[in-house]
Amino acid sequence: MTQTGVFVQRLGQFLHLTDAPPSLITRSLRGAELAVTETRDDNPVPGLSGSFTPEDAFLVSLKLHDYPDCELWENGKCVMKADVPAGATYLYDLKTDPRYVINKPFHSLFFYLPRSALDGLAEQSRAPRVDQLACELGVGHDDAVVRHIGATLQQGLRRSDETNQLFIDHMMLALTAHVAQAYGGLRPDNKTNRGGLAPWQAKQACERLEADLGGKLSLEQIAAEFGLSVSHFSRAFRTSTGLPPHQWLLRQRVKTAKQLMSVRDLPLSEIAISAGFANQSHFTRVFSAVVGVSPGAWRREAQGGPEGDT
């Protein structure tokens, strides 16, 4: 079991959950594994939460449910009580054994950020190492960025079969960079690596993505082929193409689907799989969002137009 797999299991034990919580995992930062996990229990058994084995890692938690009068523990002692509002972001240092009394329904997203991920980001950004994050027990933050990333990843958690690895990598990289800057004081060197990819790099990167419409490749794998960091590759790819890799891939799937729909006998369910979508429902949802009409409506209109019209 990977480090993050162990973490997800430990988080379930920490919160006394019966089933393993749904999670998405990325390995896009120099081999450092990160995870986002959704936890919920509407009828918990009252008692003190479990305890994490101390490690050099952090939890960023987006609260999705009010939790009034929360009794907070640190280093084996009750420290304080605080109201925890829905929508607030909290940071925890796992070296201090953060715990709390579970006696009310809870619903949260947890982002697992190991120290090695922050160190890798600082190195890639040519910035000094982040010494510590602002992990003040009981202090919540009104963080619109974490709420946005959390809401986006929550959809991915609920439709994990439709979520490609490039999307997970992109969102977790954005979360890590935001946390490092907002709560760790990271100041990347914005004067370097701001251009796009060389034309041959952009062409090769697009060909690499197009050859894997299912989205199994990670950003780390593709960036490594050009000897670039994940953050540099993602930024340069967007500069060159106008889209981040995961969105470029979605539009390429749509383009492929349009080409396949020119073959009248192919059912939409078969086209969906061939174009890299998880299923016909996923295909219809993405195609409609990108094109503005459903695949069926587009095909009917295209069949009535000139040959080769896409």
C-alpha positions as CSV (number, residue, x, y, z in Angstrom):
1,M,0.0,0.0,0.0
2,T,1.3,3.5,-0.9
3,Q,2.0,6.2,1.6
4,T,-1.2,8.0,0.6
5,G,-3.1,4.7,0.7
6,V,-1.9,4.2,4.2
7,F,-2.9,7.8,5.0
8,V,-6.5,7.3,3.7
9,Q,-6.8,4.2,5.8
10,R,-5.5,6.1,8.9
11,L,-7.8,9.0,8.3
12,G,-10.8,6.6,8.3
13,Q,-9.5,5.1,11.6
14,F,-8.9,8.6,13.0
15,L,-12.6,9.5,12.4
16,H,-13.9,6.0,13.3
17,L,-15.4,5.6,9.8
18,T,-16.8,2.1,8.9
19,D,-15.9,2.3,5.2
20,A,-12.8,3.8,3.6
21,P,-13.5,7.3,2.5
22,P,-13.4,8.2,-1.3
23,S,-10.0,9.6,-2.3
24,L,-8.1,11.0,-5.3
25,I,-4.3,10.6,-5.4
26,T,-1.6,12.4,-7.4
27,R,2.1,11.8,-7.6
28,S,3.0,14.9,-9.6
29,L,5.5,16.6,-7.4
30,R,8.9,14.8,-7.7
31,G,7.4,11.5,-6.5
32,A,5.7,13.0,-3.5
33,E,2.2,11.6,-3.1
34,L,-0.7,13.8,-2.2
35,A,-4.4,13.0,-1.7
36,V,-7.8,14.6,-1.3
37,T,-10.3,12.7,0.8
38,E,-14.0,13.3,1.5
39,T,-15.2,12.3,5.0
40,R,-18.7,12.3,6.4
41,D,-20.6,10.7,9.2
42,D,-24.2,11.9,10.0
43,N,-24.5,9.6,13.0
44,P,-21.0,9.2,14.6
45,V,-20.4,7.2,17.8
46,P,-19.4,9.9,20.4
47,G,-15.8,9.9,21.6
48,L,-12.3,11.3,21.1
49,S,-10.9,10.9,17.6
50,G,-8.1,8.5,16.9
51,S,-4.5,9.6,16.8
52,F,-2.1,10.0,13.9
53,T,1.4,8.7,14.1
54,P,3.5,11.9,14.0
55,E,5.0,12.6,10.6
56,D,6.3,15.6,8.7
57,A,3.1,16.3,6.8
58,F,0.1,18.6,6.9
59,L,-3.6,18.4,6.6
60,V,-5.7,21.1,5.0
61,S,-9.3,20.7,5.8
62,L,-12.3,22.4,4.2
63,K,-15.3,22.1,6.4
64,L,-18.6,21.4,4.7
65,H,-20.8,21.2,7.8
66,D,-21.0,23.5,10.9
67,Y,-19.4,21.9,13.9
68,P,-20.2,24.1,17.0
69,D,-18.3,23.9,20.3
70,C,-15.6,21.6,19.0
71,E,-13.2,20.3,21.7
72,L,-9.7,20.4,20.2
73,W,-6.7,18.4,21.4
74,E,-3.0,18.7,20.6
75,N,0.0,16.7,21.8
76,G,-2.3,14.6,24.0
77,K,-4.0,17.5,25.8
78,C,-7.3,19.3,25.5
79,V,-6.3,22.8,24.4
80,M,-9.5,24.7,23.6
81,K,-13.1,24.7,22.3
82,A,-14.1,26.5,19.2
83,D,-17.0,26.8,16.8
84,V,-16.1,25.4,13.3
85,P,-18.2,27.0,10.6
86,A,-19.0,25.4,7.2
87,G,-16.9,26.9,4.4
88,A,-13.8,27.5,6.6
89,T,-10.3,26.1,6.0
90,Y,-8.2,24.7,8.8
91,L,-4.5,23.6,8.7
92,Y,-3.1,20.9,10.9
93,D,0.5,19.8,11.5
94,L,0.6,16.1,11.9
95,K,3.7,16.3,14.1
96,T,1.5,17.7,16.9
97,D,-1.1,14.9,17.0
98,P,-4.2,17.1,16.3
99,R,-7.4,15.4,17.6
100,Y,-10.9,16.4,18.5
101,V,-14.0,15.1,20.2
102,I,-16.5,13.6,17.8
103,N,-20.0,14.1,19.1
104,K,-21.8,15.7,16.2
105,P,-22.3,15.0,12.5
106,F,-19.3,16.0,10.4
107,H,-18.6,16.5,6.7
108,S,-15.1,17.7,5.5
109,L,-12.6,17.5,2.7
110,F,-9.0,16.7,3.8
111,F,-6.0,17.4,1.6
112,Y,-2.9,15.5,2.6
113,L,0.4,17.5,1.9
114,P,3.7,15.8,2.9
115,R,6.7,18.0,3.6
116,S,8.4,16.5,0.5
117,A,5.7,18.0,-1.7
118,L,6.3,21.5,-0.4
119,D,10.0,21.1,-0.7
120,G,9.6,19.9,-4.3
121,L,7.4,22.9,-5.1
122,A,9.9,25.3,-3.6
123,E,12.7,23.7,-5.6
124,Q,10.7,23.9,-8.8
125,S,9.8,27.5,-8.1
126,R,13.4,28.4,-7.3
127,A,12.3,29.8,-4.0
128,P,13.5,29.2,-0.4
129,R,12.1,26.2,1.4
130,V,8.8,26.7,3.3
131,D,9.8,26.3,7.0
132,Q,6.3,26.0,8.5
133,L,2.6,26.5,7.5
134,A,0.3,28.6,9.6
135,C,-1.2,25.7,11.6
136,E,-2.9,27.6,14.5
137,L,-5.2,25.2,16.3
138,G,-8.8,26.4,16.1
139,V,-8.1,29.2,13.7
140,G,-10.2,29.0,10.5
141,H,-9.6,30.9,7.3
142,D,-12.0,32.3,4.8
143,D,-10.3,30.9,1.8
144,A,-12.1,31.2,-1.5
145,V,-9.4,29.4,-3.5
146,V,-9.6,26.3,-1.3
147,R,-13.4,26.4,-1.5
148,H,-13.2,26.5,-5.3
149,I,-10.6,23.8,-5.6
150,G,-12.5,21.7,-3.0
151,A,-15.8,22.0,-4.8
152,T,-14.2,21.0,-8.1
153,L,-12.4,18.0,-6.7
154,Q,-15.6,17.0,-4.8
155,Q,-17.2,16.5,-8.2
156,G,-14.2,14.3,-9.2
157,L,-14.6,12.3,-6.0
158,R,-18.2,11.6,-6.8
159,R,-17.4,10.7,-10.4
160,S,-14.1,9.0,-10.0
161,D,-14.5,6.8,-13.1
162,E,-14.8,10.0,-15.2
163,T,-11.9,11.8,-13.6
164,N,-8.6,11.7,-15.6
165,Q,-5.2,11.8,-13.9
166,L,-4.2,15.1,-15.6
167,F,-7.2,16.8,-13.9
168,I,-6.3,15.5,-10.5
169,D,-2.6,16.5,-11.0
170,H,-3.6,20.0,-12.1
171,M,-5.9,20.7,-9.2
172,M,-3.7,19.3,-6.5
173,L,-0.7,21.2,-7.9
174,A,-2.8,24.4,-7.7
175,L,-3.9,23.6,-4.1
176,T,-0.3,22.9,-3.0
177,A,1.0,26.1,-4.6
178,H,-1.8,28.2,-3.0
179,V,-1.3,26.7,0.4
180,A,2.5,27.2,0.2
181,Q,2.1,30.8,-0.8
182,A,-0.9,31.8,1.4
183,Y,0.2,30.0,4.6
184,G,3.9,29.3,4.1
185,G,5.2,32.5,2.6
186,L,6.5,30.9,-0.6
187,R,7.5,33.5,-3.1
188,P,8.3,31.9,-6.5
189,D,10.7,33.5,-8.9
190,N,8.1,34.9,-11.4
191,K,10.9,36.2,-13.7
192,T,11.9,32.7,-14.8
193,N,10.3,30.1,-17.0
194,R,7.4,32.3,-18.0
195,G,7.4,31.5,-21.7
196,G,5.7,28.7,-23.6
197,L,7.0,25.5,-24.9
198,A,9.3,25.4,-27.9
199,P,7.2,24.5,-31.1
200,W,8.6,21.0,-31.2
201,Q,7.8,20.5,-27.5
202,A,4.3,21.7,-27.9
203,K,3.7,19.5,-30.9
204,Q,5.2,16.4,-29.1
205,A,3.2,17.1,-25.9
206,C,-0.1,17.4,-27.8
207,E,0.7,14.2,-29.7
208,R,1.5,12.5,-26.4
209,L,-1.8,13.6,-24.9
210,E,-3.8,12.7,-28.0
211,A,-2.3,9.1,-28.0
212,D,-3.8,8.7,-24.4
213,L,-7.3,10.0,-24.7
214,G,-8.3,8.0,-21.6
215,G,-6.1,10.3,-19.6
216,K,-4.0,7.7,-17.8
217,L,-0.7,9.6,-18.1
218,S,0.3,11.9,-15.3
219,L,1.7,15.4,-15.6
220,E,4.9,14.1,-14.0
221,Q,5.4,11.5,-16.8
222,I,4.8,14.0,-19.6
223,A,6.9,16.8,-18.1
224,A,9.8,14.3,-17.5
225,E,9.9,13.6,-21.2
226,F,11.0,17.2,-21.7
227,G,13.2,17.4,-18.7
228,L,10.8,20.0,-17.1
229,S,9.2,20.3,-13.7
230,V,5.5,19.7,-13.5
231,S,4.7,23.3,-12.6
232,H,6.9,24.7,-15.5
233,F,5.4,22.2,-18.0
234,S,1.8,23.0,-17.0
235,R,2.4,26.7,-17.2
236,A,4.3,26.6,-20.5
237,F,1.7,24.2,-22.1
238,R,-1.1,26.6,-21.2
239,T,0.9,29.5,-22.6
240,S,1.5,27.6,-25.8
241,T,-2.0,26.2,-26.3
242,G,-4.3,28.5,-24.3
243,L,-5.5,25.6,-22.2
244,P,-4.1,23.6,-19.3
245,P,-3.4,19.9,-20.3
246,H,-6.5,18.4,-18.8
247,Q,-8.8,20.8,-20.6
248,W,-6.9,20.4,-23.9
249,L,-7.4,16.7,-23.5
250,L,-11.2,17.1,-23.0
251,R,-11.4,19.2,-26.2
252,Q,-9.4,16.6,-28.1
253,R,-11.9,14.0,-27.0
254,V,-14.7,16.1,-28.3
255,K,-12.8,16.6,-31.6
256,T,-12.3,12.8,-31.9
257,A,-16.0,12.2,-31.1
258,K,-17.0,14.5,-33.9
259,Q,-14.9,12.6,-36.3
260,L,-16.4,9.3,-35.2
261,M,-19.9,10.7,-35.4
262,S,-19.4,11.1,-39.1
263,V,-19.7,7.3,-39.3
264,R,-23.5,7.1,-39.1
265,D,-23.7,3.5,-37.9
266,L,-21.7,3.9,-34.8
267,P,-23.8,4.1,-31.6
268,L,-23.0,7.0,-29.2
269,S,-22.1,4.6,-26.4
270,E,-19.3,3.1,-28.6
271,I,-18.1,6.6,-29.7
272,A,-17.9,7.6,-26.1
273,I,-15.5,4.8,-25.2
274,S,-13.5,5.2,-28.3
275,A,-13.0,9.0,-27.7
276,G,-11.7,8.4,-24.2
277,F,-14.9,9.1,-22.1
278,A,-15.9,6.9,-19.2
279,N,-19.4,6.2,-20.6
280,Q,-22.1,7.8,-22.7
281,S,-23.4,9.9,-19.8
282,H,-19.9,11.4,-19.3
283,F,-19.6,11.9,-23.1
284,T,-22.9,13.7,-23.3
285,R,-22.2,16.0,-20.3
286,V,-18.7,17.1,-21.5
287,F,-19.7,17.4,-25.2
288,S,-22.8,19.5,-24.3
289,A,-20.7,21.8,-22.1
290,V,-18.0,22.3,-24.8
291,V,-20.1,22.4,-27.9
292,G,-23.4,23.8,-26.6
293,V,-25.6,21.0,-27.9
294,S,-25.9,17.3,-27.2
295,P,-23.9,14.7,-29.3
296,G,-27.2,13.5,-30.8
297,A,-28.3,17.0,-31.8
298,W,-24.9,17.8,-33.2
299,R,-24.8,14.6,-35.3
300,R,-28.3,15.3,-36.7
301,E,-27.2,18.8,-37.7
302,A,-23.9,17.7,-39.1
303,Q,-25.5,15.0,-41.3
304,G,-27.6,17.6,-42.9
305,G,-24.6,19.8,-43.6
306,P,-21.8,19.6,-46.2
307,E,-19.6,16.6,-46.2
308,G,-16.7,16.8,-43.6
309,D,-18.4,19.6,-41.6
310,T,-17.3,19.4,-38.0
